[in-house]
Amino acid sequence: MAAGGLPDELAGVLAGIQRLARRRLWRAMPRPRLRGAQAELMRVVAARPGIGVSAAARELCLAANSVSTLVNQLVAAGLLHREPDPQDRRAALLHPTPACHEQLRVWDAQRTALFRQRMESLPADDREALAAALPALRRLAESLREAPETGEVP
């Protein structure tokens, strides 16, 4: 086990899985290739059409100016549509374009195929262990989402 114990090892393994999967998927994706934060923003907007930039930033745990930069990039790429908020003309509401939906569909299909293929290559007891760990991993993810953002790590 790593020097930091289970928490450190788990964080490293999860980040490594995400990074490796993203690299494999990027190679097969049509252009433009998206950065992780761009794809995450597209997912949020597709799930909540009409979300504001500030709400998307909170959802992604990013600074509003960082999300604004991502929005500009995705609008320029034709993946998001931005419209003024009728309640506050200074704010923008975000909507996915058909190209956004298509890119997410392709990404999801390829991600599912990649993980299916890699998991099928594992022994049955490893697949069972991964399935058994999912509820605990979901609870961990939820606890991270619900933790207050104080700017310091507890």
N, C-alpha and C positions, 0 to 999 in steps of 0.2 A: 504494500500500500504506500502511496506517496507520503511525503513528509507531513503534509497538511491533513492526512487521514482521508476518511470517506468523503467529506464535503469537497475537498480539493480535487480528489480523483474524479468524483462524479462531475463536477463542473468542467474539468478538462476533457473528460470523455464526451460529454454532451456537446461541448463547443467543437471538438474534433469531428464528431459525427456530422454536425451541421455544416462545418466548413468543407469536409470531404464530399458530402452529398451535393452541396451547392456547386463545387468545382466540376463534378461529373455532369451535373445537369446543365451548367452553363455551356459546356462544349456542344451539347446537342440542341441548344435553344436557337431559335431564329433571332436575327438581329432586330432591334438593338438588344444587347445583353444587359441585363439589369444588375445593379448592386443589390445586396441583401436588403438595405433600408428602403430602396425603391420598390422592391417586390412586396415588402411588408406593408408599405403605404398603399400599394394597389389592393392588397387583400383587405385592408381596413375599409377603403373606399368602396370596394365591391360589396362588402358585407353591410355597409351602412351608407348607401348613396345619399348625398346631400349633407354629409358630415362637414363640419367646419374645420379649418386648419388647426385652430387651437384644440379642439376636441380630438382630432387625429394625433396631434402632438402628445396630448395626455395619454391616449390609448397606446402609443408607441414608446412612451417614456423618453421623448426627445424634446429638445428645445423648439419652440414655435418657429424661430428663424431657420433652423435646420430643416424642418418640414416644409417651410415656404420654398427653400432651395430645391428640395426634392419635387415639390409640386411643379415648380417652373420647368424642371427637367422633364417630368412626365407629361406635362401639357405640350411642351415642344416636340416630344416624341409621339404625340397623338394618343397617349394612353389614358390621360385624364382630361376632363373638361372642368373648367372653373367658371362659376357664375357668381355675380354679386348676391350677397344675402339680402333679401327684401326687408328684413328687420333692421339690418345694420349694413349700409352700403359700403362701409370700410372693410367689412369681412367678406370672405369668399366661401362658397359652398362647393364641394367637390363631388364629381360624378364620374363613374367609369365609362370609358368609351367601348364600343364593340371590340376594338383591338385589345383593350385591357382584358376584357372577358376571355377573349381567345388566347391571349398569352398566358393567363392564369390557368385556363383549361389545359393547355399543352403542358405547362409546368407541372400541374397536379398529376396529369396522366403519366408523365415521365418519372416524377418522383415516386408515385405508387409503384410503377414497374421496377424502378431501381431497388426500392426497399423490398418488394416482393421477391425479386431475384436474389438479392443478397441474403434475405432471411431464409429462403428455401435452401440455401447452401449450408445453413447452420444445422447442427444436430437438433433433433426434436426436443431434447431437454433444454437447450439454449432458447429455442423458440418459446417453450412453455415458461421459462424463467422471465423472458422479456414480457410476455403477456401478463404474467403475475405481477410484474413491477409497474405496469401502466397506471393502476389506480394511485399508487404512492407517488409516481412522477406527476400525475395530474394534480394531486394535493400540493406537492411541492411548488408546481408552477402557480397554482392559485395563491399560495401563501406569499410567493414573491410578488405577485400582482397586487395583493392587498396590503403589503408592507408599506408603511408611510415613507414618503420620499423626504428624508431629512437632510440629505447631502452628506451624511456620514453612515458608515456601515456599522450596524449594531455589534 
